[in-house]
Amino acid sequence: MNTKTIRFAAVAALMTTSAVPVLAQVQQPMPQAQPVATQASVINLDNRIVALERQIADLLRAEEENGRRISELEATLKSEREASASRIAALESRLTAGLPSVASTEPAAEKPKPAPVSSSPGPKPSQTATSSEDATDPAEEAYDAGYQLWKAGKYDEAIGALRAFSSAYPNHRRTSWANNLAGRAMLDKGEPRAAAEALLANYRKNPKGERAADSLYYLGQSLMKLNQPSQACKAYAELEAVYGDGVRADLKKLLPPAKAEAKCS
């Protein structure tokens, strides 16, 4: 082997040896750094999610609070309605308790006054109906029929007639009279609980009726029969508070002895 061949082989070996690390360096992948912008976006997104979760939590708390407030308002309204109903019942009891005795009350308070057609002594409503065009009212005759039954002590028949009148003439001025007299008939019959319910209903349905004040008074009388003097006193107080000086003179005279009997303060 000559000198040129030896030199060529040495150079080739040297080139092969030096090329391996170079190729290894070329083929080795370079590590890539995560972009700073991408990290910031992730952090921003996390913050937005956290803020959204807080808003949702606040909305849920507000909704629960509103629900509690609505429940409290409903409970308050219900309580006020019940208190008003109790107050009306108590006031009616006071008014009803004014009479010293139910059986001794004057029937004239319930007898309807006929239309002013003449100056002759007061005829019965049924008789007046045939003598005047103003008095030819079948409703007046129907009420007078119930009144006459009550006056005769036929309480069951009177109650039936008076209820039939109220059903047939719900808007007639005598309806307040009929409902009140029906309650009185129950009281005279010895049914104070039924009387109290009827009298209270008459006052509630039409507190401006001509016999609404009477119903409160006799409600008090019914409560006295039920051994509830404190409730009777409330009924009398309601009568005075609601109607004041507008109470009929004969009814007003009955209040002091009734309050004394119930020991109202």
C-alpha positions as CSV (number, residue, x, y, z in Angstrom):
1,M,0.0,0.0,0.0
2,N,1.4,3.3,-1.0
3,T,1.5,6.5,0.9
4,K,-1.4,8.2,-0.9
5,T,-3.8,5.3,-0.1
6,I,-2.9,5.4,3.6
7,R,-3.6,9.2,3.8
8,F,-6.9,8.8,2.0
9,A,-8.1,6.1,4.5
10,A,-7.1,8.2,7.5
11,V,-8.9,11.3,6.2
12,A,-12.1,9.2,5.5
13,A,-12.0,7.7,9.0
14,L,-11.6,11.1,10.5
15,M,-14.5,12.5,8.6
16,T,-16.7,9.6,9.6
17,T,-15.9,10.0,13.3
18,S,-16.5,13.8,13.3
19,A,-19.8,13.5,11.4
20,V,-21.6,11.3,13.9
21,P,-22.0,13.8,16.7
22,V,-22.9,16.5,14.1
23,L,-25.7,14.4,12.8
24,A,-26.8,13.5,16.3
25,Q,-27.0,17.2,17.1
26,V,-29.0,17.9,14.0
27,Q,-31.4,15.0,14.6
28,Q,-32.0,15.8,18.3
29,P,-35.3,17.8,18.7
30,M,-35.0,21.2,20.2
31,P,-37.2,21.8,23.3
32,Q,-40.0,24.4,22.6
33,A,-40.9,26.9,25.3
34,Q,-44.6,27.4,26.0
35,P,-45.8,30.7,24.6
36,V,-46.3,33.3,27.3
37,A,-49.6,34.5,25.6
38,T,-51.2,31.1,26.0
39,Q,-50.5,31.0,29.8
40,A,-52.0,34.4,30.2
41,S,-55.1,33.3,28.3
42,V,-55.6,30.3,30.5
43,I,-55.2,32.4,33.7
44,N,-57.7,35.0,32.3
45,L,-60.2,32.2,31.5
46,D,-59.8,30.8,35.0
47,N,-60.5,34.2,36.5
48,R,-63.6,34.6,34.3
49,I,-64.9,31.2,35.4
50,V,-64.4,32.0,39.0
51,A,-66.2,35.4,38.6
52,L,-69.1,33.7,36.8
53,E,-69.4,31.1,39.6
54,R,-69.5,33.9,42.2
55,Q,-72.2,35.7,40.2
56,I,-74.3,32.5,40.0
57,A,-73.9,31.9,43.7
58,D,-75.0,35.5,44.4
59,L,-78.1,35.1,42.2
60,L,-79.0,31.8,44.0
61,R,-78.6,33.5,47.4
62,A,-80.7,36.5,46.3
63,E,-83.4,34.1,45.0
64,E,-83.5,32.2,48.3
65,E,-83.7,35.5,50.2
66,N,-86.6,36.7,48.0
67,G,-88.4,33.4,48.5
68,R,-88.0,33.8,52.3
69,R,-89.3,37.3,52.2
70,I,-92.3,36.3,50.1
71,S,-93.1,33.5,52.6
72,E,-92.8,36.0,55.4
73,L,-95.2,38.4,53.7
74,E,-97.7,35.7,53.0
75,A,-97.6,34.6,56.6
76,T,-98.0,38.2,57.8
77,L,-101.0,38.7,55.5
78,K,-102.6,35.5,56.6
79,S,-102.1,36.5,60.2
80,E,-103.6,39.9,59.6
81,R,-106.6,38.4,57.9
82,E,-107.1,36.0,60.8
83,A,-106.7,38.9,63.3
84,S,-109.2,41.0,61.5
85,A,-111.7,38.1,61.4
86,S,-111.2,37.6,65.1
87,R,-111.6,41.3,65.8
88,I,-114.9,41.5,63.9
89,A,-116.2,38.4,65.7
90,A,-115.2,39.9,69.0
91,L,-116.8,43.2,68.2
92,E,-120.0,41.5,67.1
93,S,-120.0,39.6,70.3
94,R,-119.8,42.8,72.3
95,L,-122.7,44.3,70.4
96,T,-124.8,41.2,70.8
97,A,-124.2,41.0,74.5
98,G,-125.9,44.3,75.2
99,L,-129.4,42.9,76.1
100,P,-129.9,41.8,79.7
101,S,-132.1,38.9,78.5
102,V,-132.9,37.7,75.0
103,A,-136.4,36.7,75.6
104,S,-137.4,40.1,77.0
105,T,-136.2,42.2,74.0
106,E,-138.8,44.4,72.4
107,P,-140.2,43.0,69.2
108,A,-140.8,46.5,67.9
109,A,-137.1,46.8,67.0
110,E,-137.6,44.0,64.4
111,K,-141.0,45.0,63.2
112,P,-140.7,46.8,59.8
113,K,-142.2,50.3,59.6
114,P,-144.9,50.5,56.9
115,A,-144.7,53.1,54.2
116,P,-146.1,56.5,55.4
117,V,-149.5,56.4,53.6
118,S,-151.7,57.8,56.3
119,S,-151.8,59.2,59.9
120,S,-153.9,56.3,61.2
121,P,-152.6,54.1,64.0
122,G,-149.8,51.8,62.8
123,P,-151.3,48.9,60.9
124,K,-149.4,45.7,60.2
125,P,-147.2,45.7,57.1
126,S,-149.4,43.1,55.5
127,Q,-152.5,45.2,56.0
128,T,-150.8,48.4,54.8
129,A,-149.8,46.6,51.6
130,T,-153.4,46.6,50.4
131,S,-154.0,50.2,51.1
132,S,-151.1,51.9,49.4
133,E,-149.3,51.6,46.1
134,D,-146.0,52.3,47.9
135,A,-146.6,49.4,50.3
136,T,-147.5,46.8,47.7
137,D,-144.1,45.1,48.0
138,P,-144.2,41.3,48.1
139,A,-140.8,41.4,49.8
140,E,-142.2,43.5,52.7
141,E,-145.1,41.0,53.0
142,A,-142.6,38.1,53.0
143,Y,-140.5,39.6,55.7
144,D,-143.6,40.4,57.8
145,A,-144.7,36.8,57.6
146,G,-141.4,35.7,59.1
147,Y,-141.6,38.4,61.7
148,Q,-145.1,37.3,62.7
149,L,-144.0,33.7,63.1
150,W,-141.1,34.8,65.3
151,K,-143.4,36.9,67.4
152,A,-145.7,34.0,67.9
153,G,-142.8,31.9,69.1
154,K,-142.8,29.6,66.1
155,Y,-139.0,29.8,65.7
156,D,-138.4,26.9,63.3
157,E,-141.1,28.3,60.9
158,A,-139.8,31.8,61.4
159,I,-136.2,30.8,60.6
160,G,-137.3,29.0,57.4
161,A,-139.4,31.9,56.3
162,L,-136.7,34.5,57.0
163,R,-134.0,32.4,55.2
164,A,-136.3,32.0,52.2
165,F,-136.8,35.7,52.1
166,S,-133.0,36.4,52.1
167,S,-132.6,33.8,49.4
168,A,-135.3,35.4,47.2
169,Y,-134.4,39.0,47.9
170,P,-130.6,39.1,48.6
171,N,-130.3,42.8,47.7
172,H,-133.4,44.0,49.5
173,R,-133.0,46.4,52.5
174,R,-135.0,44.0,54.6
175,T,-132.4,41.3,54.1
176,S,-130.3,42.7,56.9
177,W,-133.4,42.6,59.1
178,A,-134.3,39.0,58.1
179,N,-130.8,37.6,58.7
180,N,-130.6,39.4,62.1
181,L,-134.1,38.1,63.1
182,A,-133.2,34.6,62.0
183,G,-130.2,34.7,64.3
184,R,-132.4,36.0,67.2
185,A,-134.9,33.2,66.6
186,M,-132.1,30.7,66.9
187,L,-131.0,32.3,70.2
188,D,-134.6,32.3,71.5
189,K,-134.8,28.7,70.5
190,G,-131.9,27.8,72.7
191,E,-129.2,27.4,70.0
192,P,-126.6,30.2,70.9
193,R,-123.8,28.7,68.8
194,A,-125.9,28.6,65.6
195,A,-127.2,32.1,66.5
196,A,-123.7,33.5,66.9
197,E,-122.7,32.1,63.5
198,A,-125.8,33.6,61.8
199,L,-125.4,37.0,63.4
200,L,-121.7,37.2,62.7
201,A,-122.3,36.3,59.1
202,N,-125.0,39.1,58.8
203,Y,-122.6,41.7,60.1
204,R,-119.7,40.5,58.0
205,K,-121.7,40.4,54.7
206,N,-123.3,43.8,55.1
207,P,-121.8,45.9,57.9
208,K,-123.7,48.9,56.6
209,G,-127.1,47.0,56.7
210,E,-129.9,48.5,58.9
211,R,-129.6,45.7,61.4
212,A,-125.8,45.0,61.3
213,A,-125.4,46.8,64.6
214,D,-128.2,44.7,66.1
215,S,-126.4,41.6,64.9
216,L,-123.3,42.6,66.8
217,Y,-125.3,43.2,70.0
218,Y,-127.1,39.8,69.8
219,L,-123.8,38.1,68.9
220,G,-122.6,39.3,72.3
221,Q,-125.8,37.9,73.8
222,S,-125.1,34.6,72.1
223,L,-121.6,34.5,73.5
224,M,-122.8,35.2,77.0
225,K,-125.1,32.1,76.6
226,L,-121.9,30.2,75.6
227,N,-120.1,31.4,78.7
228,Q,-117.7,33.6,76.9
229,P,-118.1,37.0,78.6
230,S,-114.7,38.3,77.4
231,Q,-115.7,37.7,73.8
232,A,-119.0,39.4,74.4
233,C,-117.2,42.5,75.7
234,K,-115.2,42.6,72.5
235,A,-118.4,42.5,70.5
236,Y,-119.8,45.4,72.5
237,A,-116.6,47.4,72.1
238,E,-116.8,46.8,68.3
239,L,-120.3,48.0,68.2
240,E,-119.4,51.3,69.9
241,A,-116.2,51.7,67.9
242,V,-117.8,51.0,64.5
243,Y,-121.2,52.7,64.9
244,G,-120.6,55.2,67.7
245,D,-123.4,57.8,67.8
246,G,-125.1,56.1,64.9
247,V,-126.4,53.4,67.1
248,R,-130.2,53.5,67.5
249,A,-131.3,55.0,70.8
250,D,-133.2,51.8,72.0
251,L,-130.2,49.7,71.2
252,K,-127.8,52.1,72.8
253,K,-129.8,51.9,76.1
254,L,-129.2,48.1,76.2
255,L,-125.4,48.4,76.0
256,P,-124.6,49.5,79.6
257,P,-126.5,46.7,81.4
258,A,-125.1,44.2,78.9
259,K,-121.6,45.4,79.5
260,A,-122.2,45.3,83.2
261,E,-123.5,41.7,83.0
262,A,-120.4,40.7,81.1
263,K,-118.1,42.7,83.5
264,C,-116.5,44.6,80.7
265,S,-113.8,46.9,81.8
